[in-house]
Amino acid sequence: MISRTIPSTGETIPVIGMGTYSTFDTNNKTAIDSLANVLNIFYQGGGRLLDSSPMYGNAERMVGMLTGKAPFANELFYATKVWTRGLEHGIRQMEHSMELMGRKVIDLMQIHNLTDWKTHLPVLREWKEAGKIRYLGITHYTSGSYDDLEKVMRTEPIDFVQFNYSMLERDAEDQLLSVAAELGVATLINRPFGQGRLFAHLKNEPLPGWAADLGIESWGAFLLKYIIGHPAVTCVIPASSNAKHMADNMKAGEGTLPDERARKKMLDFVWAL
């Protein structure tokens, strides 16, 4: 698995992570057994970063339950978020998230969708200094919030910024990715498949023959390779509860990455269909 550097420390992290929105929000035993298999495939494929949030229903609890049974639990990189207003509410929510995920230290705590960020950011700094978290960050999922994310990035020292980026939503190429590279901020990419719309566009189409030159065997790997081919992308976090899809996702982080010419060819091919 290819790794990228977290600029604020020099620590490296695999380029393919895993989101937990919707997929980990379950209490169904069959679904939980399936997720345990998906998590094992993720780890065996070289993945390490798991991203969750209190917004995702039962996801944090599932992360804690499934990783707590895994022999590799302490090798994973745990990311979650604070998603509430008010100082005390934020502190209680973050402490509860740590309990649910079964972690005494969270690797990355993010302010979800910039909710009350001026209140929460000083607390995250204190927690980082105290060793309760290792990194702090901010997030959003729409291009309409890029200006707000950039303002925080330019005025506050942060380690990570998370935002949407895919072949369908490419505004990040013109703004946040270059800003993150300039400021030395690690990037987490959400909605890499355009909330499934890209798969709907491609489901009946065969891969181009030249995709094999990049080690691509599935549309999932094709779409992810395009994203991680951008040098300012640190890690992309697709979510899946399907074992085969997760295996496809992990293969995107192996082998050759497309250069700018190849990325343009990939983009042109998809939108010519």
Beta strands, then each sheet from edge to edge (+ up, - down):
strand 1: 3-5
strand 2: 12-14
strand 3: 18-19
strand 4: 49-51
strand 5: 77-82
strand 6: 106-111
strand 7: 133-139
strand 8: 160-164
strand 9: 186-190
strand 10: 235-236
sheet 1: 1+ 2-
sheet 2: 3+ 4+ 5+ 6+ 7+ 8+ 9+ 10+
end
